[in-house]
Amino acid sequence: MVLYSQPNRLGFNRLGITASTKVGGAVQRNRARRRLRESFRLVGLKQGFDIVIVARSRAVTAPFDMIQREMRTLFYKLKML
């Protein structure tokens, strides 16, 4: 996954998830979005950011704990935890 973020000065986070047709058909894209959204929900973040996550094809087949680990690593690198 690829993650983009920017401060928004609103006091809460806004999330956008994109998945191109390279990820798969509609069912696979929606599954990837659901898994990324749930992983985002479980990560405790600082508030006040606009976040865009770009799904890659591994988001459909990777184990859920691997997705969570990767997401935590990305947010840690951005100092958002």
C-alpha positions in Angstrom: 0.0 0.0 0.0 1.0 3.6 -0.5 0.0 6.2 2.1 -0.3 10.0 1.6 -1.1 12.4 4.5 -1.4 16.1 5.1 -2.6 18.0 8.2 -6.1 19.4 7.9 -6.6 21.6 11.0 -10.1 20.0 11.6 -9.4 18.0 14.8 -10.4 14.7 13.2 -9.0 12.4 10.5 -10.5 12.0 7.0 -9.7 8.8 5.1 -9.8 8.1 1.4 -9.0 4.7 -0.1 -8.4 4.1 -3.7 -8.0 0.8 -5.6 -7.3 0.7 -9.3 -8.6 -2.0 -11.7 -5.1 -3.5 -11.5 -6.1 -4.8 -8.0 -8.8 -6.9 -9.7 -12.5 -6.9 -10.3 -15.0 -5.0 -8.3 -15.3 -7.7 -5.7 -11.5 -7.8 -5.1 -11.3 -3.9 -5.0 -14.0 -3.7 -2.5 -12.5 -6.4 -0.3 -9.1 -4.6 -0.4 -10.9 -1.3 0.6 -12.8 -3.1 3.5 -9.6 -4.6 4.8 -7.7 -1.4 4.7 -10.5 0.6 6.3 -10.7 -1.9 9.2 -7.0 -1.9 9.7 -7.1 1.9 9.8 -9.9 1.8 12.4 -7.8 -0.4 14.6 -4.7 1.8 14.5 -4.7 4.6 17.1 -3.7 7.8 15.3 -3.2 11.4 16.2 -6.2 13.5 15.0 -6.2 16.2 12.4 -5.0 14.6 9.2 -6.3 13.9 5.7 -5.1 10.4 4.7 -5.2 8.7 1.3 -4.3 5.0 1.0 -3.7 3.5 -2.4 -4.4 -0.2 -2.3 -2.1 -2.6 -4.1 -3.0 -6.1 -5.2 -1.4 -7.8 -2.2 -4.1 -6.1 0.0 -6.6 -8.7 -1.2 -4.6 -11.8 -0.5 -2.2 -10.9 2.3 -3.0 -12.0 5.9 -4.8 -9.3 7.9 -2.1 -9.1 10.5 0.5 -8.3 7.8 -1.7 -5.5 6.5 -2.0 -4.1 10.1 1.8 -4.4 10.6 2.5 -2.6 7.4 0.0 0.2 8.1 1.4 0.7 11.6 4.9 0.9 10.1 3.9 3.5 7.6 2.1 5.6 10.2 5.1 5.3 12.6 7.4 6.6 9.9 5.1 9.6 9.4 5.1 10.2 13.2 1.3 9.9 13.3 1.0 7.3 16.1 
